[in-house]
Every structure is written in structure tokens, then in C-alpha cells.
Amino acid sequence: MRDGRRRTRAADRRSGARAAPAQARLDAPRRTRDAPDGQTQRWTPEELLRALVEVEITAARDASNTRLRGKQASFPTVKTIEGFDLAASSIGPQTWAYLTSLEWIGAKENITFMGPAGTGKSHALIALGHVAVERGPRVRYFTAAELVENLYRGLADNSVGKLIETVLRNDLIICDEVGFAPLNSTGSQLLFRFVAAAYERRSLAIASHWPFEEWGRFLP
């Protein structure tokens, strides 16, 4: 009986020694691809190398495009979602989750942040803009004064419409500090014309320290 157990243990050791490399091969990651008949086949070394090169090229292109979108957005500073103090704001967690999902940009919806100075309105706008840039949408940041000044330039040669269409090439237009400086009648008309042109075509994100009922203070 003892001899039998020794033979069994010896056989187990021999079997284990042979099985270990096979198990290692089974556990090692394998690149596979779908064959025309739907079965899975192993990639050849050439195919694997080509796939890895394509991944690197795509990653580099995506990073370059993200940097370009960030530059074109013209953010005045860098703000992050993580740095926004949600607890200190009046924005509910579910609302904030929807905003950071960016679904409203795809739906061409508009958002407005209102509240006194120092409550994080600009931080929230810019942080959402940075997230959008990273995920693909094109973004353009303006203060209200900058946007109106930009449109004013088109009055001389009657190119306001063209300037508006240029801005509307972006998926999200951020208009910060609305009401920070009063607008004259022409400036108000230009701003209204822009908002009307963007309606249901692009998403607008606006921040103002004035409640809606007091917007007549700066929109004559």
C-alpha cells in the first residue's frame, strides 16, 4: 500500500511537471480576431504588431485632437469637476450627475447658473467645458462682453450672420458673466440674435449673478 501511494505521488509530480507549462500557456493573454466564419482565430505576430501600432497612432491622434479642442475653447483658466464644491452649491447631486454626463449637449439643451459672486458659477461652467473637450464635443468660451464685442465687429461689413455661424460650429458655447457689464441697445440685440440662432441647434451654458426677473437691468 505504501509503495502504491509513493507511485501515485510520483506520478502526480510527473504529471504536474508536465501540466504546468500547458496551464501557463492557457493562462497567458492571447490576441484573437473574428474569422469570416465567425470562429475565433489567433493573431499572427504581424497582425498583433500592426494592431499595436494602430492603437498607438490612434491614441496619439486623439491626444492631439483633445489639445487642439482645448486651445480653441479659449478657457481663461483650468477648472475641474473634482475641484467643484458641490456641497457648497445649491445644485442637487442628481442634477450635477446629469450635467457631468454631458447628455444635455447631445440633446442641444441649455443650462443657466445664477447666484451671487463667489458661488462657483464660472468654475462649474469651465469644468463642464473641460470635460466636454476631453470627450469630443467642440467648445467655445466667452464672457458676455467678449461675445458681444466679437459680434460688433460684423456690423461694419454686415457679417454678423457669418460670425454667428462661425461660433455655432461649436457644440457647446459658454457665455459667462452675463449682466456683469450693462449692454446698450445694440449689444442687447446682438446677444438676442445670437441666442435665437443657437436655439435648438447648439447648447448654451450661461452664468449670471442676476436672477431672470432682473435681467432687464442689463438688457434694455
Residue, then its C-alpha position, 0 to 999 in steps of 0.5 A: m500500500r505504501d509503495g502504491r501511494r509513493r507511485t501515485r505521488a510520483a506520478d502526480r509530480r510527473s504529471g504536474a511537471r508536465a501540466a504546468p507549462a500547458q496551464a501557463r500557456l492557457d493562462a497567458p493573454r492571447r490576441t484573437r480576431d473574428a474569422p469570416d466564419g465567425q470562429t475565433q482565430r489567433w493573431t499572427p505576430e504581424e497582425l498583433l504588431r500592426a494592431l499595436v501600432e494602430v492603437e498607438i497612432t490612434a491614441a496619439r491622434d486623439a491626444s492631439n485632437t483633445r489639445l487642439r479642442g482645448k486651445q480653441a475653447s479659449f478657457p481663461t483658466v483650468k477648472t475641474i469637476e473634482g475641484f467643484d464644491l458641490a456641497a457648497s452649491s445649491i445644485g442637487p447631486q442628481t442634477w450635477a450627475y446629469l450635467t457631468s454626463l454631458e447628455w444635455i449637449g447631445a440633446k442641444e439643451n441649455i443650462t443657466f447658473m445664477g447666484p451671487a459672486g463667489t458661488g462657483k458659477s464660472h468654475a462649474l461652467i469651465a469644468l463642464g467645458h473641460v470635460a466636454v473637450e476631453r470627450g469630443p464635443r467642440v467648445r467655445y468660451f466667452t464672457a458676455a462682453e467678449l461675445v458681444e464685442n466679437l459680434y460688433r465687429g460684423l456690423a461694419d461689413n454686415s457679417v454678423g450672420k457669418l460670425i454667428e455661424t462661425v461660433l455655432r460650429n461649436d457644440l457647446i458655447i459658454c457665455d459667462e458673466v452675463g449682466f456683469a457689464p450693462l449692454n446698450s441697445t445694440g449689444s442687447q440685440l446682438l446677444f438676442r440674435f445670437v441666442a435665437a440662432a443657437y436655439e435648438r441647434r447648439s447648447l448654451a451654458i450661461a452664468s449670471h449673478w442676476p436672477f431672470e426677473e432682473w435681467g432687464r437691468f442689463l438688457p434694455 
